[in-house]
Amino acid sequence: MLEDTYGHTPYHKAFDLRDVYGIGFDEARASRPKVRLLIIGMGGVAQSKYLPAISRLRMTWEPVEIAAFAEPREDQARKVQQLTGVRWYRDHREMLKREDAQGVLVLGPDDYHARHVIDSLESGRHVVVEKPICRSLVDAEKMCRLADQKALTLMTVATMRYSPPYRRAKNFIANGPVSNPALVVGKFNLGYDYVDLLESGTIHLFDLTRHFMGDVATVKAIGVRKYPAARHRYPVDNLVVSLEFQNGAIGALYSSSSALSFKPWVRVEVYGNHAWLAVEDQHELLLYDSEEGPAKSWKPVVTNTLLFDEEFGGFMGLVENFLQVVRGVDPPLVTGWDGYRAYELSVACHLSLARGESVRLPLEPGSADEELGAWLRKNG
């Protein structure tokens, strides 16, 4: 069966409880302490993913409230305010000063992540920040260290960790039958002209790779800018990355911004000892654990009209995990340092392309930022 974020199944609610829409009274969830959230940045990802995820959680009896949001663009802010009734601030610092809330979702542009996160941590709140954690290893390290110093939780967005097929895959890797894997292979398609291939797209794959395999020791990237007339100004549009992990495992990742995004988007394969698994596009998990036995698969069989993208895509799981962290109940499934390491892999790929050689991790943040900036100014 397809597990949701915390091990229940939609079948249990739909058939056993005769609650096909999942809105029946949930006493355990409803009794949790209410958490008030602030949101910094009310753009596309906030409106299309986080607001629906929070709304869905509330409809399933999760005690969470959006206290206020900050957004400098008046047209978007007025729309959200009219639809939700939530207080709007132009300046996030004024909101942090005036509002009573325990957590902050930082969902604005990448270049502002560091400022928004640091201001939020300085105000004494726990924080979730969208990927990439920011656009500087120096700033990312500063953010993570500040959270540690203040004993606050900083989580970075890695929604695929919360997606049901990847959660089951992680269980198979951690507890068998694909334990102690030797090889990971992954691919990511990003057919958008306006999104950075590594920092905004393939970083999902970098995070999943570390989640499944552990920390990376060396990175070797080769890439090509094959279609410059059709794509935005990014150094490469197709990329292959070879990885060596600290535990001796190896990996190969490939990513393309000249492919089609949705046919399919992501595929991850993990190979163990006479057993391997594949996750196809956040939709289906395949397990091959016997030469004679059949392949095993897990995918939703409840009609798609009863599945919610905000749940299956991992956004509800991410927000609920954050709420439980704020309450002091659960540990974070993904931390600020995980976001730092995922972004470090992105930087290492750039540096490998620039140097034409393998790059060893960890990187020295200051010199890596400087080298990356020079290369992007020259080739971006």
N, C-alpha and C positions, 0 to 999 in steps of 0.2 A: 504494500500500500504506500501511497504517497504521504510522507510525513510533512506536517507544517513545522513552523519554527521551533516549537517546544515539544515535539514528539506526538501530538495528537493527530488525528486524521480527519479530513473533511467528510469521510464516510460516516464516522461516528456521529457527527452532528446531523448530517443529511438524512441518515437512515435510522440509526439507533435512537436518536433523540427527536427525529422527525422535524428537524430545524434546518430546512434546506438552505436558507440564506445565512445561517450562522448568527442570528440575532437574539436567540433565546437567552434568558437570564443566566448569567455566569456568575454565581455567587463568589467563587474564589477570586476571579478577576475584579469584580466590582468592589470587593472589600479592600483592595490595595489602596495605600495612601495616594491622594491626588498629586500629580506632578504638573507644575506650570512651566511652560516653555516660552522662550523668546526666539524669534527667527530674524536673522540678519541676511537680507537679500531675498526678494520675492520675485525672482525671474522665472524662467521656464521650468527648471527642475523643481523649484519649490511649489509652483502651482500645479504641475502635472503629476508629480510623484509624492511629495511630502504632505501636502494638504489632503489629497485623497487617502493616503496611508493613515494619517492621524484621524481623519473622519471615520474611516473604516474601523480603526481601533476603538474609537469612542462608541460606534454603533455596536461593537461586540463587548461593551461594558468595561473597557479600559479607562480608568480615571485619569485623563490627561486633558489639559487645556492650553490653548495658545493665548498667552496673556497679551502679547503685542508683537509687532514686527517693525523692522526698519527697512526702508527702501527709498532711495533718492529720486527715482523716476515717478513722477506724480500720476501719469496715466495708469501704470500698472498698480500702483499703490491704491488709487481710488477704486479701481475695479475690485481688488481683493477686499478692501475695507467694506465696500458696498455688499459684497457677496457673503462675507463672514461676520461682519460686525466687530472685527478685532481692531484694537487701537493701532494707529499708524504713526511712526516717527520718521522724519527725514534723516536724522542723525542717530546712529546706533549708540553713540556714547550717552546721549540724553536718555535713550530708552533704558540702557543698562543702569543708569543712575536712578531713574524714577520708578521702574517696575519691580515688582516682587515676583521672582521666579527662580527655580533651582537649576534649570538647564538652558543652553543656547544651541540652536542649530545655525551654523555658519554656512550659508548657501549662496553667497555672492560670488563675484568674479575671482578667478584664481589669484590675481595680483593683489587682492585685498585680504586674502585669507589670513596672512600672518598678523596684520593689524587687527582684524576683527577677533581672531582667536586670542591674541594677547590681551586685548581690552576685556574680553569676556572672562578670561581666567583671572585677570587682575580684579575683576568685580566679584570674584568668589564663586563663579558658577562652573558646573561641569559643561563640557562642550563636545558637540559632534561637528566635524568640518568635512565638507564635500571633497571629493578627489579632484585633482591631486592635492595633497596636504597643503602645498603652496608651490611657488616657482623658485625656491632657493633652499639648498641644503642647510645653509647657515640659519635661515629663518626657521626652517622645520625643526632643526635641533634645538633652537631657542624655545620654540613653542613646547616641545616635548619636555625639556628640562624644567620649564616654568610650571607645567602641570605637575611634574613629580615633586618639585619643591613645595608647592602649595597643597599637595595631597589631594588634587582634583583629578578627575578622569577626563582625558582627551581621547576621543574616538575619531577615527577617520572612516570615510564612507567606503565600504567594500561590500556592496549589497549582494554580490554573488556568493559570499560565504553563507548568507542567510537563505539563499534559494534552496528549496527542498532537495533537488537532485544533487547539488554540491554538498549539502549537509550529510546526505547518505553516503556519498563518495568519501567524504572525510572520515566517516565512521568505519568504512571498509578499509581505509588506509591505516587508521589508528588501531583498529581491533581485529584486522583480518577480514577477508582472505588476501587482500593486496597490501599486506604489511611490509615494512622495510623496502619500499620500492626502489628500483634501480634507475628508472627512466621516466621522464615526463615529456610529452609532446603536446603542444598547444597551438591553436591558430585563432586569429582575431581579424575579422573583416570590418573595415570602417569606410563605407562608401560615401562619406560626407566630404564635401569640398572645404568646409569651414572649421573642421575640428582637428586639433593636433593629433597625429598618429600615435605617439607614445604617451605623452602626459595626460591626455584626456580620453584615450581609447585603450591602448594596449596595457595601460597601467592596471586594468582589471586582471589581465592575464598574469602580470608580474605578481600581483598580490595572491592570486590563487596558487601560483607555482610555489611561493614561499609557504603558504598555508598547508599545502600537501607535502612538500619535499624538504622544507627547512631552509636555512640561510644559504646564500650563494657565495661561492669563493671567487670565481672568475667569470667574466662576460666577454664574449667575442661576437661582434655584430658586423654583418655586411648588408649593404643596402644599395638601392638604385632609385634614381629619380627618372623613371621611364616616360612619364606623361606630363611634362611640365606645363604644357599649354592647357591641359584639362584640369589641373589640380592647383590648390592654393600654394602659397610660397612656404613650403616646408622642405627640409633638406633631402628627404627620401619619400617615395610613395610605396615602396615595397621593401621588406626587411626580414632577414633571417638572423636569429640569435642563438648561439650555442652557450650553454651554461654548465659549469661544474659546481656542485654543491659541497659544502663543508663536510658532509657525511659520506662523500665519495660517489654519490649518484650524479647522473648527467641529465641534460635536457636540451630540447630544441623547440624554439618558439618561432612562429612566422606570422607576420602581420602585413595587411595590405589596405591602403586607402584607395586603390583603384578597382577593388572588387565590389561586389554588391553586399550591402550591409546585412540584409535579412535572409540570405539564402546560402548557408545559414550564417549566423553571426559569430558564435564561439564554439569551439570544440576542444576538449581537453582529454588526453589519454594518459593513464598512469599504469606502468608495467611493474609487477612484482615477480615473485618466484612461482612460475607456472600459474599465474593468474593476472588478469589485467582488466581495467575498466575504462569506460569512455562516457563522458557527459556531452550530449549533443544539444547545444543551443539553449541551455537552461530548461530543457523540456523533457529529456529522456536520459536515464542512466542505464548503461549496458554493462553487464558483468560477465566475464568469461573466466571460469574457474575450474574447468574440467575439459580434458580432451574428448571424452565420450559424452558427457552430459550436455544438455542444451544451454544456449546462451540465456541469461536471465535479464529481464528488463523491468524498469519501473518508470511509468509515465502516467499522467492523469487519464483516468477513464471516466470520471464524472464529466458531464457535458461542459464544454468550454464556457457556456453562458453562466455557469455557477462558479467559475474560477475567477479570481481577482488578480489583475496584474500587479497591484500594489503589494499583494501577499506573495504571489509566486515569484515576482521580481526581487523580493528581499527587502523592500522598503519598510513594510510593517514589522518584519523581524528586527531590522536595525533599530527602528524607533523604540520598539518594545524592550529590546535589550538595553538601550540607553535608559529608559525609564526605570527598569529594574536595577541598573547600576546606580542611578540617582537615589533609589530607595535603599540601597545597601544590601540588595538581595542576591544579585548575580554579578559575576565578573564580566568585563567587556570581552566580546568575542574578537574584536579588532581594536587595536590601540593606536595612539598617536605614533608610537615607534614603528608599528606595522606600516603606517602610512609613509613614514620617513624611509623605511627600507624599500618600499615599492617605488617611491620616487627616486631613490638612489639607484635602483636598477635602470630606470629611464635615463638618468644622467650617465650611468656607465655605458649604456648603449650608444649615446651620442658621442662620448669620449672615445669609444672603440671605433666608431665610424671615422672620427676626426683623425685618430692616430693610425688606423689601419692595423691594429694589434689588439690582443687580449688586454682586459683591464681587471686588476685585482681589487677586491672589496675587503674591508670598507674603504670608502673614499674619504679624503680630507676635505671637509665641507667648503672651506674658503677657496682653496686652489681649484677645486672642481667647479664651483660656481663661476669663477673667473674664466677658466678655460672654456666652459660651455658657452658662456656669454659671448666670448670672442668668436667662437666657431659659428654660433647662430647668426651673429651680425654679419659674418662673411658669407654664409651659405643660406640664410633664411630667406 
